Amino acid sequence: MSTHAQSDPYAQGAETSSGKIFTVTGQDWDTVVGGAEEGDERIIVNMGPQHPSTHGVLRLILELDGETVTEARAGIGYLHTGIEKNMEFRSWTQGVTFCTRMDYLSPFYNEAAYVLGVERLLDIEDDVPEKAQVMRVLLMELNRISSHLVAIATGGMEIGALTVMTVGFRERELVLDLFELITGLRMNHAFIRPGGVSQDLPPGALDEIRDFIVLMKKRLPEYAALCNENPIFKARLEGVGHLDLAGCLALGLTGPVLRSTGYAWDLRKTQPYCGYEDYDFEVATWDTADSYGRFRIRLEEMWQSLKIVEQCADRLAGLEGAPVMVGDKKIAWPSQLAIGADGMGNSLDHIRHIMGESMEALIHHFKLVTEGFRVPAGQAYVAVESPRGELAAHVVSDGGTRPFRAHFRDPSFTNLQATSVMAEGGMVADVIVAIASLDPVMGGVDR
């Protein structure tokens, strides 16, 4: 090491792993181990960060003795976006457009956690209209289905069950079609806003939702038929990625990983929000504490989510024309937006409405959109049960129109701590299964 590096506090030397290091980018295993010389006691393998089985840009540093993993470490930070920091430079409502992009497989949960925190600071939790709360639950549960479909589809693909992948993404398209119908976008919706949701359900949405429920009740059994008692599938998952209740509690793991130990911890039941206490559903658990149990839990949770979506559709049918945003015009972001005949922008009717009502209304509209509303000084921590576990937002206000700080407790980040515990002592092939059973989304890990 040069003398310059020694004097630089930010470039201090570090002991690197001894022995050869191999970087795996998806080639055959034979070509990797073929490079290891006879007599080498161990090799270090860099799996990722662009490996097809690392759920995005995750890097796994594996120390191997033959094909047995003796040490596993997760290298993260390749997808860092600075979202949390960026939110400090935008209004409270604009913050939703940032956080929806974090865990991109469950955007509505990111939005909900953040918005519930803002509403707690504003002290308007009890003022949010019933219809807005029901729509939030509807979208979150549809989102749970779409997220679990991806977890099962990609997990299946990684162990060679390609049919599971193709049918998983086929069903997810149907959910994304519903999202597009309701919010206008397939992902990154920014639809859940402080005070309610951005717009009412479009005409015909309830019929589409009901058709989806009927279809999914036919399609979900296909996953069970393909996987549940499939001896090859079970052999790859049973006993792999084992982590008991004590391990989960020590590491702060939540979601299907925790429930696979038999512990029925689900925030929708234990700490209800958005009116979840009024819905009839069960918390899915398993008792094997392994990858197979986590798969079975996700399958059962899709059934339970379908049950909740059905209840939401019935409720929304009785709330036709009800408001979807708080009545306080100092907070309520303009939500009665209409699209022009060209399919773009606002319609002339809407422009005439805000321009013609009064000069004060126009000024208020302009200030609300450009500057935003003020939030009383304080801090709030609100958690929701995302598809991967406890997703929470810690929002801090200094009394201004922008968040002083917004920090998210993302379950993917916390759950990823289990990588080494689950992988060490097992085979290389089992690392893939263990990571897939955690279902980490790197957008949520790196933020």
C-alpha positions in Angstrom: 0.0 0.0 0.0 1.4 3.5 -0.9 2.3 6.0 1.8 -0.4 8.3 0.3 -3.1 5.7 0.9 -1.9 5.2 4.5 -2.3 8.9 5.2 -5.7 9.1 3.7 -8.4 8.4 6.3 -10.9 7.5 3.6 -8.6 5.0 1.8 -7.4 2.8 4.5 -6.1 -0.7 3.5 -8.2 -3.8 4.2 -7.3 -7.4 4.4 -8.9 -9.1 1.4 -9.9 -12.8 1.2 -7.0 -15.0 0.4 -7.1 -17.4 -2.5 -8.6 -17.1 -6.0 -11.8 -15.1 -6.5 -14.2 -16.0 -9.2 -17.0 -13.8 -10.5 -20.1 -15.7 -11.6 -22.3 -14.0 -14.2 -24.7 -16.8 -15.0 -22.4 -19.3 -16.8 -22.4 -23.1 -16.1 -21.2 -24.1 -12.7 -18.6 -26.5 -14.3 -16.8 -23.6 -16.0 -16.5 -21.8 -12.6 -15.1 -24.7 -10.6 -13.0 -25.8 -13.6 -10.9 -22.7 -13.0 -10.1 -23.9 -9.4 -6.7 -25.6 -9.2 -6.3 -29.0 -7.6 -5.4 -28.6 -4.0 -7.2 -25.3 -3.5 -8.9 -25.5 -0.1 -11.6 -23.0 -0.9 -12.7 -20.5 -3.5 -14.5 -17.2 -3.2 -17.4 -16.7 -5.7 -18.9 -13.3 -6.5 -22.5 -14.1 -7.4 -24.0 -11.0 -8.9 -24.7 -8.2 -8.9 -26.1 -9.0 -12.4 -26.7 -12.7 -11.8 -30.2 -13.8 -12.9 -30.9 -15.4 -9.5 -30.1 -12.5 -7.2 -33.5 -10.7 -7.6 -32.0 -7.6 -9.1 -28.6 -6.1 -8.4 -27.7 -8.0 -5.2 -24.2 -9.3 -4.8 -23.5 -12.4 -2.8 -19.9 -13.1 -1.7 -19.8 -16.9 -1.2 -16.8 -18.7 0.3 -17.0 -22.4 -0.8 -15.4 -25.6 0.2 -16.2 -27.8 -2.8 -20.0 -27.0 -3.3 -20.6 -26.3 0.4 -21.0 -22.7 1.4 -18.8 -21.9 4.4 -19.5 -18.2 4.4 -22.1 -16.0 2.7 -22.3 -12.2 2.7 -24.6 -9.9 1.0 -23.2 -6.9 -0.9 -25.8 -4.2 -1.4 -26.0 -0.6 -2.6 -25.9 -1.1 -6.3 -29.4 0.4 -6.8 -29.1 3.3 -4.4 -31.5 6.1 -5.6 -31.3 8.7 -2.8 -35.1 8.6 -2.7 -35.3 9.4 1.1 -33.0 12.4 0.7 -34.8 13.7 -2.4 -38.1 13.7 -0.4 -36.7 16.5 1.8 -36.7 18.8 -1.3 -40.3 18.2 -2.4 -43.7 19.0 -0.9 -45.5 16.5 1.3 -47.8 15.4 -1.5 -44.9 15.2 -4.1 -43.1 12.8 -1.7 -45.6 10.1 -2.7 -44.2 10.1 -6.3 -40.8 9.3 -4.8 -41.6 6.6 -2.2 -43.9 4.7 -4.6 -40.7 3.8 -6.6 -38.8 2.1 -3.7 -40.1 -1.4 -3.4 -41.4 -1.4 -7.0 -43.3 -4.6 -6.6 -45.5 -3.2 -3.9 -45.8 0.5 -4.6 -49.1 1.0 -2.8 -47.7 -0.1 0.5 -44.8 2.4 0.2 -47.4 5.1 -0.5 -49.8 4.0 2.3 -47.1 3.9 5.0 -45.8 7.4 4.1 -49.3 8.9 3.7 -50.6 7.4 7.0 -47.6 9.0 8.7 -48.3 12.4 7.2 -52.0 12.1 8.2 -51.0 11.3 11.7 -48.9 14.5 11.9 -51.8 16.5 10.4 -54.2 14.8 12.9 -56.7 14.0 10.2 -56.7 10.2 10.5 -60.3 10.2 11.5 -61.3 12.6 8.7 -60.2 10.5 5.8 -63.4 9.4 4.0 -64.5 5.8 4.3 -64.4 5.3 0.5 -60.8 6.4 0.4 -59.9 3.9 3.1 -61.7 1.1 1.3 -60.0 1.9 -2.0 -56.6 1.9 -0.2 -57.3 -1.6 1.2 -58.5 -2.8 -2.2 -55.4 -1.6 -4.0 -53.1 -2.9 -1.3 -54.6 -6.4 -1.4 -54.5 -6.5 -5.2 -50.9 -5.4 -4.8 -50.2 -8.3 -2.4 -51.5 -10.7 -5.0 -49.4 -9.2 -7.8 -46.3 -9.2 -5.5 -46.7 -12.8 -4.4 -47.2 -13.9 -8.0 -43.8 -12.4 -8.9 -42.2 -14.0 -5.8 -43.5 -17.4 -6.8 -42.9 -16.9 -10.5 -39.3 -15.8 -10.1 -38.6 -18.4 -7.4 -39.9 -21.1 -9.7 -37.9 -19.9 -12.6 -34.7 -20.0 -10.6 -35.1 -23.7 -9.8 -36.2 -24.6 -13.3 -40.0 -24.6 -12.9 -40.6 -22.4 -16.0 -44.3 -23.1 -16.2 -44.7 -21.5 -12.7 -43.0 -18.4 -14.1 -45.1 -18.0 -17.2 -48.4 -18.5 -15.4 -47.3 -16.2 -12.6 -46.6 -13.3 -14.9 -49.7 -14.1 -16.9 -51.9 -13.5 -13.7 -49.8 -10.5 -12.7 -50.7 -8.8 -16.0 -54.4 -9.0 -15.0 -53.7 -7.2 -11.7 -51.6 -4.5 -13.5 -54.5 -4.0 -15.9 -56.7 -3.3 -12.9 -54.1 -0.8 -11.5 -54.0 0.9 -14.9 -57.8 1.1 -15.0 -58.1 2.6 -11.5 -54.9 4.8 -11.3 -53.9 5.3 -14.9 -50.6 3.6 -14.4 -49.3 0.0 -14.1 -46.7 0.9 -11.5 -45.3 4.1 -9.7 -48.9 5.3 -9.2 -48.6 8.1 -6.6 -52.4 7.4 -6.2 -52.7 7.3 -2.4 -52.3 11.0 -1.2 -52.4 12.7 2.2 -56.2 13.0 2.9 -57.4 10.2 0.7 -56.8 9.0 -2.9 -56.2 11.0 -6.0 -59.4 10.1 -7.9 -62.6 8.1 -7.6 -63.1 4.7 -9.3 -63.7 5.0 -13.0 -67.0 3.7 -14.5 -67.1 -0.1 -14.8 -64.1 -0.7 -12.4 -66.2 -2.8 -10.0 -67.3 -5.1 -12.8 -63.7 -5.6 -13.9 -62.7 -6.3 -10.3 -65.4 -8.9 -9.9 -64.5 -10.6 -13.2 -60.9 -10.7 -11.9 -61.9 -12.4 -8.6 -63.9 -15.1 -10.5 -60.9 -15.7 -12.8 -58.4 -15.9 -10.0 -60.4 -18.4 -8.1 -60.0 -20.7 -11.2 -56.3 -19.9 -11.7 -54.9 -20.0 -8.2 -55.5 -23.8 -7.8 -53.1 -24.2 -10.8 -50.1 -23.2 -8.6 -51.2 -25.7 -6.0 -51.5 -28.4 -8.6 -48.1 -27.6 -10.1 -46.1 -27.3 -6.9 -47.7 -28.3 -3.6 -47.1 -32.0 -3.7 -44.7 -32.0 -6.6 -41.8 -34.3 -5.4 -39.1 -32.4 -7.3 -40.4 -29.0 -6.1 -40.6 -30.2 -2.5 -37.2 -31.8 -2.6 -35.7 -28.4 -3.6 -37.5 -26.4 -1.0 -38.1 -28.5 2.1 -35.6 -28.0 4.8 -33.8 -25.3 2.8 -33.2 -21.8 4.2 -34.3 -23.0 7.7 -34.6 -20.2 10.2 -36.6 -20.7 13.5 -38.6 -18.3 15.5 -35.7 -17.3 17.8 -33.6 -16.5 14.7 -36.4 -14.4 13.2 -36.9 -12.4 16.4 -33.2 -11.9 16.9 -32.8 -10.4 13.4 -36.1 -8.5 13.3 -37.5 -10.6 10.4 -41.2 -10.2 9.5 -43.7 -11.3 6.9 -43.9 -14.8 5.4 -40.4 -15.7 6.8 -41.6 -15.0 10.4 -45.0 -16.7 9.8 -43.3 -19.8 8.4 -42.2 -20.5 12.0 -45.9 -20.8 13.0 -46.0 -17.3 14.6 -49.2 -15.5 13.4 -47.8 -12.0 13.4 -49.6 -9.8 10.8 -50.0 -6.1 11.4 -53.4 -6.2 9.7 -54.6 -8.2 12.7 -52.2 -7.2 15.5 -52.1 -3.4 14.8 -54.9 -2.7 12.4 -54.9 0.3 10.1 -57.1 1.6 7.2 -60.1 -0.2 8.9 -58.6 -3.7 8.5 -60.3 -4.7 11.7 -63.6 -4.7 9.8 -62.6 -7.3 7.2 -62.9 -11.1 7.5 -59.7 -12.9 6.7 -57.2 -15.4 8.3 -53.5 -15.0 8.9 -51.6 -17.8 7.0 -48.9 -19.6 8.9 -46.8 -22.8 8.4 -44.8 -24.7 10.9 -41.7 -25.8 9.0 -39.6 -22.6 9.1 -38.2 -23.3 5.6 -38.5 -22.2 2.0 -41.4 -24.6 1.3 -43.4 -23.1 4.2 -42.8 -19.6 2.8 -44.1 -20.7 -0.6 -47.2 -22.2 0.9 -47.9 -19.1 3.0 -47.7 -16.8 -0.1 -50.1 -19.1 -1.9 -52.6 -19.0 1.0 -52.2 -15.2 1.4 -53.3 -14.7 -2.2 -56.5 -16.5 -1.4 -57.0 -14.4 1.7 -56.3 -11.2 -0.3 -58.9 -12.3 -2.9 -61.4 -12.6 0.0 -60.6 -9.0 1.2 -60.8 -7.6 -2.4 -64.3 -9.2 -2.7 -65.4 -7.5 0.5 -64.0 -4.2 -0.7 -65.9 -4.5 -4.0 -69.2 -5.1 -2.1 -68.5 -2.0 0.1 -67.6 0.2 -2.8 -70.8 -0.7 -4.5 -72.7 1.0 -1.6 -70.4 4.1 -1.7 -71.3 5.3 -5.2 -70.5 9.1 -5.4 -69.0 9.3 -1.9 -66.0 11.6 -1.4 -62.5 10.1 -1.8 -60.5 13.1 -0.3 -60.8 15.1 3.0 -63.1 18.1 2.9 -60.4 20.5 4.2 -59.5 22.5 1.1 -56.2 23.6 2.7 -55.0 19.9 2.5 -57.1 18.3 -0.3 -55.1 18.1 -3.4 -57.4 18.8 -6.4 -58.7 15.4 -7.3 -61.6 16.0 -9.6 -59.3 16.0 -12.6 -60.8 15.3 -16.1 -59.0 14.3 -19.3 -59.5 16.3 -22.4 -60.9 14.9 -25.7 -57.3 14.4 -26.9 -56.6 12.1 -24.0 -54.2 14.5 -22.5 -54.2 17.1 -19.7 -57.3 18.5 -18.1 -60.5 19.1 -19.9 -61.6 22.6 -20.8 -64.5 22.2 -18.3 -62.1 21.7 -15.4 -60.0 24.6 -16.5 -63.1 26.9 -16.8 -64.1 25.7 -13.3 -60.9 26.7 -11.5 -60.3 29.8 -13.6 -63.8 31.0 -13.5 -64.8 30.4 -9.8 -62.8 33.2 -8.3 -59.4 34.8 -8.3 -58.9 33.5 -4.7 -59.7 29.9 -5.7 -57.2 30.1 -8.5 -54.5 31.5 -6.2 -55.2 28.9 -3.6 -55.0 26.1 -6.3 -51.7 27.5 -7.5 -50.2 27.7 -4.0 -51.4 24.3 -3.0 -49.9 22.6 -6.0 -46.6 24.6 -6.1 -45.9 25.2 -2.5 -48.0 22.6 -0.7 -49.6 22.6 2.8 -47.8 23.0 6.1 -47.6 20.1 8.5 -47.3 20.7 12.2 -43.9 20.0 13.7 -43.5 16.5 15.1 -42.7 13.0 14.1 -44.7 9.8 13.4 -43.9 6.2 12.8 -46.5 4.2 10.9 -46.2 0.5 9.9 -48.2 -1.5 7.4 -48.0 -5.3 6.5 -46.5 -5.4 3.1 -46.1 -8.6 1.1 -42.5 -8.9 2.5 -43.3 -7.9 6.1 -43.4 -4.8 8.2 -42.9 -1.7 6.0 -42.9 1.5 8.0 -42.4 5.2 7.4 -40.8 7.5 10.0 -41.7 11.0 8.9 -40.4 14.1 10.7 -41.8 17.6 10.2 -40.3 21.0 11.3 -43.6 22.8 10.6 -42.8 23.4 6.9 -44.2 22.4 3.5 -41.6 19.7 3.0 -40.6 16.7 5.1 -37.6 17.4 7.4 -36.8 13.7 7.2 -38.5 10.7 5.7 -37.0 7.3 6.5 -38.4 3.9 5.7 -38.1 0.6 7.5 -38.1 -1.7 4.5 -38.6 -5.4 5.2 -36.4 -6.5 2.3 -33.4 -4.7 3.9 -34.1 -6.3 7.3 -34.9 -9.8 6.0 -31.7 -9.8 3.9 -29.8 -10.1 7.1 -30.8 -13.8 7.1 -28.8 -14.6 4.0 -25.7 -15.9 5.9 -27.7 -17.8 8.5 -29.8 -19.5 5.8 -27.0 -20.3 3.4 -24.0 -21.3 5.4 -23.5 -25.0 5.7 -25.7 -25.7 2.7 -25.1 -26.3 -1.0 -24.5 -23.5 -3.5 -27.8 -24.4 -5.3 -29.6 -23.9 -2.0 -28.4 -20.3 -1.7 -30.7 -19.5 -4.7 -33.7 -21.1 -3.0 -33.0 -19.4 0.3 -32.7 -15.9 -1.3 -35.9 -16.6 -3.3 -37.8 -17.5 -0.2 -36.9 -14.1 1.3 -38.2 -12.4 -1.8 -36.0 -9.3 -1.5 -36.6 -6.3 -3.8 -33.5 -4.3 -4.2 -35.3 -1.0 -4.8 -36.5 -1.3 -1.2 -33.1 -2.4 0.1 -31.1 0.4 -1.3 -33.6 3.3 -1.4 
